[in-house]
Amino acid sequence: MSYDFDTLKVQGGYDASLHNNAVSVPIYQTAAFGLGDSYRADRLFSFSEDDPIYTRLSNPTVDILEKRLAALHGAAGAIALASGMAAVSYALLNAAGKGGRILTTARLYGGTVDAFTSIFPDIGLEIDIIENPDDVSAFERGLKSNTRAIYIESLTNPFATIPDMNKIAGIAHSRKIPLIVDNTIATPYLLNPFEYGADVVVYSATKGLSGHGNVIAGAVIESGKFNYGSGNFPHFERPLWFLRGTDNIERNILQVFPKTPFTGRLRAVHLNYLGAALSPFDAYLVLLGLETLSERVSKQVANALAVIQYLENSPHVKWVCHPAAKNNPYKSLAEKYFPKGAGGVLSFGFKGTEEEKRRFLAATKVFGYQANIGDARSLIINPTETTHVELTPGQRELVGLGTDTIRLSLGLESPKDLIADLEQAFKEVFG
Ligand SMILES: Cc1ncc(COP(=O)(O)O)c(C=O)c1O
């Protein structure tokens, strides 16, 4: 049977009969699992039997989340991690390894952009940033002989711009490298990047996936269709002693994980040795959040539409950035990629002085002033001084991020109260 998204988000990956018929997914709060006899241990440690050994590597609660995420994307495999940053950095390290390059844009989460200069070069990973991601041919021109992946966000923060994913995937595939997509803001409810050529999808599950602002979590998901045996990824083809079978013969990643080489390597290497494991309790919270993903995100999209309409008519607003706003240049890409709406994150230009902007931020009562998005509660922030503070003036200019920018992440409150809150905050500042 193949089930629809809304059935999978509640039931996918879980067979209650294997867990004492528990209706809610049990939290396996244990560090280690009994190995049984030493012959079973041989099979477990040689990846020949797929049961849990130790919670840093796998855990039944986390495993159900991974299976559910894979099912929601029609994907071959998934790995859950302790944060979105772990998901982003492990995925890029896995693709490029030592001496490889990643081709990307500056339209990314500020922490990701900062990691490009703060840590990745120190561990042998070089990043190339193209200036104008709206010009798809720039991706073609930006490729170098050792580029090992193209990395984009499907819906960007804070301006909700949309890359032409299908075309960018075509460019990646023409060079036998994968397209890795951060789909955090979109969530799989609004967009399944695998339907548009992505090979690997990463999430900060801290945001809309879990949706209640109560957990830090991440995930990497793979289509299972990309060929890592083309010669471009020697680290997937090199036989390793720690991957040996029960016969003591060395094997490579492609032999041990033929269906899920990307997430298989992430687990065997990155999770194993760098260790950003998601706790079973946090996996449980993400599973709980996923149960209402469609309902939450569609309400957030509806709230965004109402707030956009209000902002567009406010004398205190210079511009509104979201594909649903008037004259937005991403309307046709939004029709193609986001028929259910382009998410609940938007930005607007505040018409006033820096001091007035700060007073406005202090005056909202329903919108919370926090560095997060995708929460059930509506949030407001000034990105240049907070979430994107790491960006150099040059990088800010590249993404068009001015100090007048205010970002909103719409939650699940009444749209009437949200609009009234913005209105009273403007009144507080401007009278
Ligand atoms: C698009 C995107 N990717 C990755 C991250 C990092 O996620 P986390 O905070 O869960 O580490 C964030 C965090 O804001 C994000 O917005």
The ligand as an ORCA input file, in Angstrom:
! r2SCAN-3c Opt
* xyz 0 1
  C      17.662     27.164      6.796
  C      18.379     26.738      8.037
  N      19.236     25.722      7.967
  C      19.920     25.299      9.064
  C      19.758     25.919     10.289
  C      20.520     25.438     11.497
  O      19.651     24.704     12.299
  P      19.789     24.470     13.890
  O      19.561     25.779     14.539
  O      18.750     23.432     14.172
  O      21.183     23.959     14.120
  C      18.849     26.972     10.406
  C      18.672     27.651     11.725
  O      18.111     28.707     11.824
  C      18.146     27.397      9.240
  O      17.273     28.423      9.293
*
